[in-house]
Amino acid sequence: MSVVSSVRNIKHRILCTFLTLVLLQISGLLTACNSEDTDNLNLPTPLPPSDRTELHLRTYDAFWTKLEPNYIFVGSTEFDWKLMPIQTRRQVSSGMTDEEFDGLINSFIDLFPDDTVIYRNRAERINADLKATLSYEGIGAYISVINEPTPHIVLLSVITSSPAEKAGLRAHDSIYYVDGKPVTEEEGITVVDRIRGPAGSIVTLQVTSPNGNERTVEVTRERLQATDMLRYTYLPIAKAGLIRLPMGGNANIVSDMLTSLDTLIEQNGMENLVIDMRVAHSNDDWPLESMLSLFTEGEMGTIYTRYDNYALTVDAQDVSGSQTIPLVLLVGPDTQGASEIFAAALQDKGRATVIGQPTLGYVFDFDHFILPDGGEVFFGNSSYVSPLGRDIGVLGVIPDVLVQSSWDQVSDEDNFKYDAVVTRAKLEFTQ
């Protein structure tokens, strides 16, 4: 295992369960845990005013002293790291309630680049940890929440044989009402709490498909194993295979990729390849080096921290001509993490044409620390610079060909006939 792989895996393991529940603010998994354990949390007895202030001060000081040394985007903030902690500390020393202190810390989070620092208080941490360790129950669909023009849920992927699939829900469908109540901008991703529930219970959803078909769907919740899968098909006109990467990483991604490549060549005579990464989030199991090695070799850029740089280097592994096959990558706002590094590296090496919408630059690794009051802070401590010197954590991946077509506006039906991004990708091989 390379130094880069070791460093990344150690840091990602810290966040593995938390990422599923909290970090990916624009996406989530419609699963649920037994609520009886989380409803009966035993929180501490309120402290006397003087003791509370002392605890708040220790927590406040720890927030700044533990964050500053390794936070990767210190230079990207617009406040004075020495002056502001001193000034705002006076508010804490004058005394405040736990709710006011919690609000103060949350106000700091708004000062950092989006999603690079995440805070949860003690109750939120305990609740999230319980949910991460209990059995999941729900409908089995990965989602994003879009606020414009009308707030709604978009299904990024539906788990095979899940209640959602059995009820006829498909990727790209939109949900506007849950049990008769509209999805709102204020609730954001927490709308999943309204879809969660015990196995055997029913949730009623008002659904609209990309073709405009509106319907009411009743879904019976079940206990779930939340695993998305790699999927592939063949596009005859372009003589191209299309491989859609799953929402999250798993141990089978590379083997599934190899199987799909072999099958597409043997059964269809594939000459070109499209890799659809538009909903590919990465996690601890995303095999970046192994995936890159299938299509290229050499130096793939640099992963950096505040104090060190680590070269990302891969050796070629040619599988059924994978090193030379014409390649198109499809990306968008839900392409996140190591999959962004994968796209940026192949783009800069001239190995692939990137088509779709810009990504958000969620390539930074995370570390965390526990605060004296039991709260927890996660922070970005490394980022990625592409072979041509682009800081993807700052810029994201900019497609070579921009196609403004969001996930809820396209469809997989009729072999992607109604997907403008796939249609544009096919032109790379036919014009």
C-alpha positions in Angstrom: 0.0 0.0 0.0 1.4 3.5 -0.9 2.0 6.2 1.6 -0.9 8.2 0.0 -3.3 5.3 0.3 -2.3 4.7 4.0 -2.7 8.3 4.9 -6.0 8.6 3.2 -7.4 5.4 4.6 -6.5 6.2 8.2 -8.2 9.6 8.0 -11.3 8.3 6.2 -11.8 5.5 8.7 -12.3 8.1 11.3 -15.2 9.5 9.4 -16.6 6.4 7.8 -19.9 6.1 9.8 -20.3 9.9 10.2 -20.0 10.6 6.5 -23.0 8.4 5.8 -25.2 10.3 8.2 -23.9 13.9 8.4 -21.0 15.0 6.2 -22.6 14.7 2.7 -25.1 17.5 3.2 -26.5 17.2 -0.3 -27.1 13.5 -0.2 -28.3 10.8 2.1 -29.6 7.3 2.4 -33.3 6.8 3.2 -32.7 4.3 6.0 -33.6 4.4 9.7 -32.7 2.9 13.0 -34.8 1.8 15.9 -36.0 5.1 17.5 -36.6 3.8 21.0 -32.9 3.9 21.9 -32.3 7.5 20.6 -35.5 8.9 22.1 -34.4 8.0 25.6 -30.9 9.5 25.7 -29.7 10.3 29.2 -28.2 13.7 29.0 -26.3 15.3 31.9 -27.9 17.3 34.7 -27.6 21.0 34.0 -24.4 22.5 35.6 -24.4 25.4 38.0 -23.7 28.8 36.2 -20.0 29.0 37.3 -19.2 25.4 36.4 -21.1 25.8 33.1 -19.0 28.9 32.2 -15.8 27.1 33.0 -16.7 24.2 30.8 -17.7 26.5 28.0 -14.4 28.3 28.2 -12.4 25.1 28.1 -14.5 23.9 25.2 -14.1 27.2 23.4 -10.4 27.2 23.8 -10.1 23.6 22.6 -12.1 24.4 19.5 -9.5 26.9 18.3 -6.3 25.4 19.6 -7.1 21.9 18.2 -8.4 23.2 14.8 -5.8 25.7 13.7 -2.7 23.5 13.5 -4.0 21.1 10.9 -7.0 22.7 9.2 -6.1 22.8 5.6 -7.9 26.0 4.6 -6.5 28.4 7.2 -5.4 30.7 4.4 -8.8 30.7 2.8 -10.7 32.2 5.7 -11.5 35.9 6.0 -10.9 36.4 9.8 -7.9 36.9 11.9 -7.1 33.6 13.6 -5.3 35.3 16.5 -7.6 38.2 17.1 -11.1 36.8 16.7 -10.8 33.9 19.2 -9.7 36.5 21.8 -12.5 38.9 21.1 -15.4 36.4 21.1 -14.0 34.6 24.2 -15.3 37.5 26.2 -18.9 36.6 25.3 -18.3 33.1 26.7 -16.6 34.4 29.9 -19.6 36.6 30.6 -21.8 33.5 30.8 -24.3 31.9 28.5 -26.7 29.0 28.3 -25.8 25.7 26.6 -28.1 26.7 23.7 -26.4 30.1 23.3 -22.9 28.5 23.4 -24.0 25.9 20.8 -25.3 28.8 18.6 -22.0 30.6 19.0 -19.9 27.6 17.8 -22.3 27.1 14.9 -21.9 30.7 13.9 -18.1 30.1 13.6 -18.8 27.2 11.3 -20.4 29.6 8.8 -17.1 31.4 8.5 -15.2 28.5 7.0 -15.4 27.3 3.4 -18.5 25.2 2.9 -18.4 21.7 4.6 -14.7 21.9 5.5 -15.5 22.2 9.3 -18.4 20.3 10.8 -19.6 20.6 14.4 -22.0 18.5 16.4 -22.8 19.0 20.1 -22.8 16.1 22.6 -26.4 15.1 22.1 -26.0 15.1 18.3 -22.8 13.1 18.5 -24.4 10.4 20.8 -27.5 10.3 18.6 -25.5 9.9 15.4 -23.3 7.3 16.9 -26.3 5.3 18.0 -27.8 5.5 14.5 -24.5 4.4 13.0 -24.5 1.2 15.1 -28.1 0.1 15.0 -30.0 -1.8 12.3 -31.2 0.3 9.4 -34.8 0.4 8.4 -36.3 2.5 5.6 -37.1 2.4 1.8 -33.6 2.0 0.4 -32.8 4.9 -1.9 -29.9 7.4 -2.0 -31.0 11.0 -2.3 -30.2 14.6 -2.9 -32.3 17.6 -1.9 -32.9 20.4 -4.4 -34.5 23.7 -3.3 -35.2 25.3 -6.7 -37.6 26.0 -8.2 -39.6 24.0 -5.7 -38.0 22.1 -2.8 -37.9 18.3 -3.6 -36.0 15.1 -3.0 -34.2 13.6 -6.0 -33.5 9.8 -6.0 -29.8 9.4 -7.0 -29.8 5.7 -6.8 -32.3 2.9 -5.7 -30.9 -0.2 -4.0 -31.7 -3.4 -5.9 -34.6 -5.3 -4.3 -35.3 -2.5 -1.8 -38.8 -1.4 -0.9 -38.3 1.7 -3.1 -37.6 -0.5 -6.1 -40.5 -2.8 -5.4 -42.8 0.2 -5.2 -41.7 1.3 -8.7 -39.3 4.1 -7.7 -36.3 4.7 -9.9 -33.2 6.9 -10.1 -34.0 10.4 -11.3 -37.5 10.4 -9.7 -38.5 13.4 -7.6 -40.4 13.4 -4.3 -42.4 16.6 -3.4 -44.6 15.4 -0.6 -44.1 12.9 2.2 -47.2 11.6 4.0 -49.1 14.6 2.6 -46.7 17.3 3.8 -44.4 19.1 1.3 -40.6 18.9 1.3 -39.3 22.3 2.6 -36.1 24.2 2.1 -35.7 24.7 5.9 -35.5 21.0 6.7 -33.0 20.2 3.9 -31.5 16.7 4.2 -33.2 16.1 7.5 -36.3 15.3 5.4 -35.1 11.7 5.5 -36.3 11.6 9.1 -39.9 11.8 7.8 -39.3 8.8 5.5 -37.6 6.7 8.1 -39.6 4.4 10.2 -39.9 0.8 11.6 -40.0 -2.1 9.2 -43.6 -2.9 8.2 -44.8 0.6 8.4 -45.9 2.5 5.3 -44.8 6.0 4.0 -46.8 7.7 1.2 -44.8 9.7 -1.4 -45.9 12.1 -4.1 -43.5 11.3 -7.0 -42.8 13.0 -10.3 -40.6 11.3 -13.0 -38.4 13.2 -15.5 -41.1 12.6 -18.2 -43.6 14.5 -16.0 -45.6 11.5 -14.8 -47.0 12.3 -11.4 -48.2 9.6 -9.0 -48.7 8.7 -5.4 -46.6 5.8 -4.2 -47.0 3.8 -0.9 -43.8 2.2 0.2 -43.6 -0.4 3.0 -40.4 0.0 4.9 -38.0 -2.9 5.5 -34.8 -3.7 7.3 -32.0 -2.9 4.9 -28.5 -3.7 3.9 -27.5 -0.4 2.4 -25.2 -1.2 -0.5 -25.3 0.3 -4.0 -23.9 -1.6 -7.0 -22.0 -0.9 -10.1 -24.2 -1.1 -13.2 -23.3 -1.3 -16.9 -25.0 -1.4 -20.4 -24.1 -1.0 -24.0 -24.7 1.9 -26.3 -24.8 0.4 -29.8 -24.6 3.5 -32.0 -21.5 4.7 -30.2 -20.1 1.2 -29.9 -19.5 2.2 -26.3 -20.0 0.6 -22.9 -21.6 2.7 -20.2 -20.5 1.9 -16.6 -22.3 3.7 -13.8 -20.2 3.8 -10.6 -22.2 3.2 -7.3 -23.0 5.9 -4.8 -20.4 4.8 -2.2 -17.3 2.7 -2.2 -17.3 -1.0 -1.5 -14.7 -3.8 -1.7 -16.1 -5.0 -5.0 -15.8 -1.9 -7.2 -12.5 -2.9 -8.9 -13.6 -6.5 -9.5 -17.0 -5.3 -10.7 -15.3 -2.9 -13.1 -13.1 -5.7 -14.5 -16.1 -8.0 -15.0 -18.0 -5.3 -16.8 -15.1 -4.4 -19.1 -14.6 -8.1 -20.0 -18.3 -8.6 -20.6 -18.8 -5.5 -22.7 -15.9 -6.5 -24.9 -16.7 -10.2 -25.2 -20.5 -9.8 -25.7 -20.7 -6.5 -27.5 -17.3 -5.8 -29.1 -17.0 -2.5 -27.1 -14.7 0.0 -28.7 -15.3 3.0 -26.5 -16.1 3.6 -22.8 -18.3 6.0 -20.9 -17.9 6.0 -17.1 -20.9 7.7 -15.4 -19.7 9.2 -12.1 -22.5 11.7 -11.6 -23.6 10.2 -8.3 -20.3 8.6 -7.3 -19.5 9.6 -3.7 -16.3 8.2 -2.3 -15.7 6.7 1.2 -13.1 4.6 2.9 -13.5 1.8 0.4 -13.1 3.8 -2.8 -10.0 2.2 -4.5 -8.5 5.4 -6.2 -5.1 4.0 -7.1 -6.5 0.7 -8.5 -9.1 2.5 -10.5 -6.6 4.9 -12.0 -4.2 2.1 -12.8 -6.8 0.6 -15.2 -6.6 3.6 -17.5 -3.3 5.4 -17.0 0.0 5.4 -15.2 2.6 7.7 -13.7 2.3 10.8 -11.5 -1.3 11.7 -10.9 -0.8 14.9 -8.9 -0.3 15.6 -5.2 -2.2 15.2 -2.0 -1.1 17.9 0.5 -1.6 18.8 4.2 -0.4 21.9 6.0 3.0 20.4 6.4 3.6 17.7 3.8 3.0 16.7 0.2 2.4 13.1 -1.0 2.8 12.2 -4.7 0.0 10.1 -6.1 1.7 7.6 -8.4 0.2 4.6 -10.1 1.4 1.7 -12.2 -0.5 0.6 -15.3 -2.7 -2.4 -15.3 -4.0 -3.0 -18.8 -7.3 -5.1 -18.8 -8.8 -5.9 -22.2 -7.2 -2.7 -23.7 -8.3 -0.4 -20.8 -5.1 1.6 -21.1 -5.9 2.8 -24.7 -9.7 2.6 -25.0 -11.3 6.0 -25.8 -12.7 7.3 -22.6 -15.4 9.8 -21.5 -16.2 10.6 -17.9 -19.6 12.0 -16.8 -19.5 14.3 -13.7 -21.8 16.6 -11.8 -22.5 18.2 -8.3 -22.9 14.7 -6.8 -19.5 13.5 -8.0 -17.6 13.8 -4.7 -14.4 12.8 -3.0 -11.9 10.3 -4.6 -14.1 10.1 -7.7 -13.3 13.8 -8.2 -9.6 13.1 -8.0 -10.1 10.2 -10.4 -11.8 12.5 -13.0 -9.3 15.4 -12.5 -6.3 13.2 -12.9 -7.5 11.5 -16.1 -8.6 14.9 -17.5 -5.2 16.5 -16.9 -3.3 13.5 -18.3 -5.3 13.9 -21.5 -6.6 10.4 -21.0 -10.4 11.2 -20.8 -12.9 13.8 -21.9 -15.0 15.1 -19.0 -18.6 16.0 -19.7 -21.4 17.3 -17.5 -21.6 19.9 -14.7 -18.8 21.2 -12.4 -18.2 19.2 -9.2 -18.0 20.8 -5.8 -14.5 20.0 -4.8 -15.2 17.7 -1.9 -11.8 16.0 -2.1 -10.3 16.9 1.3 -9.7 14.3 3.9 -11.0 14.8 7.4 -9.7 14.4 10.9 -11.7 15.0 14.1 -11.4 15.8 17.8 -13.7 15.6 20.9 -14.4 18.8 22.8 -14.3 18.9 26.6 -18.1 19.3 26.7 -18.6 16.1 24.7 -19.1 17.8 21.3 -17.1 16.8 18.2 -15.5 18.7 15.4 -14.6 17.3 12.0 -12.2 19.3 9.7 -10.5 19.1 6.4 -6.8 18.4 6.8 -5.7 17.6 3.3 -6.6 18.4 -0.3 -5.5 17.4 -3.9 -3.7 19.3 -6.6 -4.0 17.8 -10.1 -1.2 17.0 -12.5 -1.6 20.5 -14.1 -1.6 22.3 -10.7 -5.3 22.8 -10.1 -6.4 22.6 -6.5 -9.5 20.5 -6.8 -10.6 21.2 -3.3 -10.9 24.9 -4.2 -11.9 24.7 -7.9 -13.7 21.4 -8.3 -13.6 19.6 -11.6 -14.6 21.7 -14.6 -15.9 19.6 -17.5 -14.3 19.9 -21.0 -17.9 19.9 -22.3 -20.5 21.6 -20.1 -24.1 20.1 -20.3 -26.6 21.8 -18.0 -28.8 18.9 -17.3 -29.5 17.9 -13.7 -30.1 14.4 -12.4 -33.9 14.9 -12.1 -34.1 16.1 -15.7 -32.7 12.9 -17.3 -33.8 9.3 -17.5 -32.3 5.9 -18.0 -35.3 4.8 -20.1 -34.8 3.5 -23.7 -31.1 3.1 -23.2 -30.5 6.7 -22.0 -32.4 8.2 -25.0 -33.7 11.0 -22.7 -30.3 11.7 -21.0 -28.7 14.8 -22.6 -25.4 14.1 -20.9 -25.1 10.6 -22.2 -26.3 11.8 -25.7 -23.5 14.4 -25.7 -21.0 11.7 -24.7 -22.0 9.5 -27.6 -21.1 12.3 -30.0 -17.5 12.0 -28.9 -17.4 8.7 -30.6 -19.7 9.3 -33.6 -19.1 12.7 -35.0 
